[in-house]
Amino acid sequence: MRIMSELYLILGILLIILILAFIFIKKKNKKEPDHNVYIIIGIVFLVMSLGNSSSSSLWFLGLLFLIIGLIEKLKEKKTKSKN
């Protein structure tokens, strides 16, 4: 059981590092990000947290990414409707 929680922790840290690297690399292009990706990442973290009952950090990260994605999507929808 301890090995699985360590595995989830390592996978979560690697995923965060990959996300941050992707964000910093994409800043050079100055394109608008696709906010659906935040929602997908949130769902992935939530699903990963289902198998790990000892730690709520993955659940929290999943919820955080979902909220960020939904807020950005609503902002994008409002700006499109104004134009």
C-alpha positions as CSV (number, residue, x, y, z in Angstrom):
1,M,0.0,0.0,0.0
2,R,2.9,2.4,0.8
3,I,4.5,1.7,-2.6
4,M,1.3,2.7,-4.4
5,S,1.1,6.0,-2.5
6,E,4.7,6.8,-3.3
7,L,4.0,5.9,-6.9
8,Y,1.1,8.3,-7.0
9,L,3.2,11.0,-5.4
10,I,6.0,10.6,-7.9
11,L,3.6,10.6,-10.8
12,G,1.9,13.7,-9.5
13,I,5.2,15.5,-9.1
14,L,6.3,14.5,-12.6
15,L,3.0,15.7,-14.0
16,I,3.3,19.0,-12.3
17,I,6.9,19.4,-13.6
18,L,5.8,18.6,-17.1
19,I,2.9,21.1,-16.9
20,L,5.1,23.9,-15.6
21,A,7.7,23.2,-18.3
22,F,5.0,23.2,-21.0
23,I,3.6,26.5,-19.6
24,F,7.1,28.2,-19.6
25,I,7.9,26.9,-23.1
26,K,4.5,28.0,-24.5
27,K,4.9,31.6,-23.1
28,K,7.3,32.3,-26.0
29,N,4.5,31.8,-28.6
30,K,2.1,34.2,-26.8
31,K,-1.0,32.2,-27.9
32,E,-4.1,31.9,-25.8
33,P,-4.1,28.7,-23.9
34,D,-6.7,26.1,-24.4
35,H,-8.6,26.1,-21.1
36,N,-10.1,22.7,-21.7
37,V,-6.6,21.2,-20.9
38,Y,-7.0,22.5,-17.3
39,I,-10.3,20.7,-17.0
40,I,-8.8,17.5,-18.4
41,I,-5.8,17.7,-16.0
42,G,-8.2,18.2,-13.1
43,I,-10.2,15.1,-14.1
44,V,-7.0,13.1,-14.3
45,F,-5.9,14.2,-10.9
46,L,-9.4,13.4,-9.4
47,V,-9.3,9.9,-10.9
48,M,-5.8,9.3,-9.6
49,S,-6.9,10.4,-6.1
50,L,-9.7,7.8,-6.1
51,G,-7.1,5.0,-5.7
52,N,-5.1,6.8,-3.1
53,S,-7.1,7.2,0.1
54,S,-4.2,8.2,2.4
55,S,-3.4,11.5,0.7
56,S,-5.8,14.3,-0.3
57,S,-3.3,16.3,-2.2
58,L,-4.1,14.8,-5.6
59,W,-7.8,15.4,-4.9
60,F,-7.1,19.0,-4.0
61,L,-4.9,19.5,-7.2
62,G,-7.6,18.0,-9.3
63,L,-10.3,20.2,-7.9
64,L,-8.0,23.3,-8.3
65,F,-7.3,22.6,-11.9
66,L,-11.0,22.0,-12.6
67,I,-12.0,25.3,-10.9
68,I,-9.3,27.2,-12.9
69,G,-10.3,25.6,-16.1
70,L,-14.0,26.4,-15.6
71,I,-13.3,30.0,-14.5
72,E,-11.2,30.6,-17.6
73,K,-13.7,29.0,-19.8
74,L,-16.5,31.3,-18.4
75,K,-14.3,34.3,-18.9
76,E,-13.6,33.3,-22.5
77,K,-17.3,32.8,-23.1
78,K,-18.1,36.3,-21.7
79,T,-15.5,38.0,-23.9
80,K,-16.7,36.2,-27.0
81,S,-20.3,37.2,-26.3
82,K,-19.3,40.9,-25.9
83,N,-17.6,40.9,-29.3
